[in-house]
Amino acid sequence: MPLKKGKSKKVINSNIEELLHSYKEDGTIGTSHPKSMKLAQKQAVAIAYSKAKEK
């Protein structure tokens, strides 16, 4: 699940989509196991924005 680098909305949305797809397949985001889809969405957004912030 390699996330793309970049700060554009397109890249951020793509990363969120990738993370949520991973959650739907096996119920995990990385090593985390969110209890619900709502929590998974919040975590995916946080991860995607954090990745966009990195250099």
C-alpha atoms as one frame of an Amber mdcrd trajectory, in Angstrom:
protein
   0.000   0.000   0.000   2.500   2.657  -1.030   1.009   6.124  -0.756   1.769
   8.781  -3.338   3.815  11.854  -2.526   2.368  15.286  -3.174   0.211  18.048
  -1.776  -2.488  18.371  -4.419  -6.099  17.472  -3.686  -5.907  14.765  -6.342
  -3.004  13.016  -4.601  -4.574  13.367  -1.144  -7.895  11.963  -2.389  -6.070
   9.099  -4.087  -4.274   8.247  -0.835  -7.517   8.341   1.160  -9.129   6.075
  -1.416  -6.206   3.649  -1.217  -6.350   3.523   2.589 -10.113   2.959   2.648
  -9.805   0.255   0.007  -7.301  -1.498   2.269  -9.730  -1.209   5.193 -12.604
  -2.652   3.171 -10.505  -5.632   2.062  -9.077  -6.784   5.374 -10.346  -4.457
   8.110  -6.987  -2.808   8.714  -5.225   0.413   7.934  -1.559  -0.395   8.295
  -1.303  -2.108  11.666  -4.435  -0.450  13.053  -7.876  -2.074  13.239 -10.531
   0.689  13.341 -13.852  -0.557  14.742 -16.063   1.188  12.203 -15.981   2.719
   8.747 -16.424   6.186  10.250 -13.299   5.775  12.381 -11.427   4.328   9.414
 -12.348   7.391   7.327 -11.080   9.764  10.015  -7.839   7.837  10.294  -7.379
   7.678   6.514  -7.818  11.448   6.208  -5.314  12.047   9.001  -2.762   9.720
   7.405  -3.227  11.238   3.939  -2.757  14.812   5.189   0.222  13.748   7.295
   1.804  12.158   4.222   1.160  15.345   2.204   2.883  17.374   4.915   6.097
  15.298   4.705   8.973  16.448   2.546
